[in-house]
């Protein structure tokens, strides 16, 4: 049947304003996957922004964008002279006092534990007070003090000096696990951090070169945390407090700075100055 103007007339069981054809099952699945990816990207973007903000405050932001790496920039990125002292000295003092009392003074390990912990915690308190008095940024000192206090409390509770290092094991394991998860979900954490620091957002994920570099750098940082565990845990198991303390110091700020420099070199390679100037 046709209308008076010659156009086809819909059948009796068919509405003229019938809805558009429903998508196929494959199209629906593809659309759902796209929605999931968009949601994941949004969550990952927020995750990256938070980490980038933290990196900016710690000096990593300036380091990432520098054309040339100077000793001053590197020093700032690892916390400055004061930050390095705050990170290293409490542990160094604990190791010196404990080793001196047990190896040279012949004291019982449990008897040497208390003065060693008192010296370590006392120094951390001094650093924190100094930050507050000079109106500097106390976050790093307070975080360090909390870590020293928690480790000292655990060692006092167990009466074992090696337990002063246990919290560090859990911290390194947590970082390694978080970075590993970020790789498995397809959003390598280092890529998120660098992307937002460099003003790239999450666009780097669509660039194969940048994405592979992000995966590689994330693996490098995983290697840092796993290496600490691989070296230090055996010393803990054989109750070698001196070796455990020494490797903890050597694999702390120095190794962190080395990995940071390597990361900077990779970032400079995938974000050349010409590309940034054209943005």
C-alpha positions, 0 to 999 in steps of 0.5 A: 500500500502507498499514500496519496503522495506515492510514499510507502505506507507502514503495515498495520502492525508496524509503527511509522515512528518505530525506534532505530535498529537495536545494536548487535550483541558485539556492538553492545559489548564493544560499547560496554568495554569502551565505557569501562576503559573510560572509567578506568582512565578517569580513575587512573587519571585521578590517581596520577594527579595525586601522585604528581602533586606529591611529586611536585612537593618533593622536588621531583616535578622540577627534576623531571622538567629540567633540560639538564640535570644538576647536582643541586636539582638532584639534591632537591629531589631527594629532599635536600641536605636536611632531608638526607640527614633526616632519612639517614642519621637516625638509622646510622646512630642506631646502628653505631650505638647498638654495634658499639655496645654489643661488639666493643662494650660487650653488652647483652643485645637486649641491654644495648637495644634501649640506648640505641633506640633512645638515641635514634628516636631522640635524633628524629625528635630533634629534626622534627622540632627543628623543622617546626621552629624554623617554619620549614616543611615538617611533613618529611620530618614528621613522617620520619619520626612516625616511622622511627617511633613505630619501628622502635616500639616494635623492637622494644615489644619483641626485645629484638634489635632486628625488628627495628627494620621490619616495617621497612620490609612491609613498606617496600613490599607494599610499593612493589605490589602497588606498582606491579598491580598498576602494570597488570591493569595497564596503567603503569604508575610511573607513566601516570606520574610522569605524564601529569608532571610533563603536562601529558595527562594520560595521552602517553598511553596512546603512544607506544613508545611512551607506554613502553617506556612507562612500563620499563620505568615502572619495572625499574622501580619495582626492581628497586623495592624488590632488591631491597627485600632480596638483600635485607631479608636474608640478613634479618633471617640470620639475625645479622643486625649490623649487616642489615642496618648497613645495607638498609642505609646503602640501599636507601637514599643512595640507591633511590638517587641512582634510580631517580637519575636513570628515570630522568634520562629515560624521561628526557629521551621520550619527552624531547625539548623540541616536542615540549616547545611545540606544545 
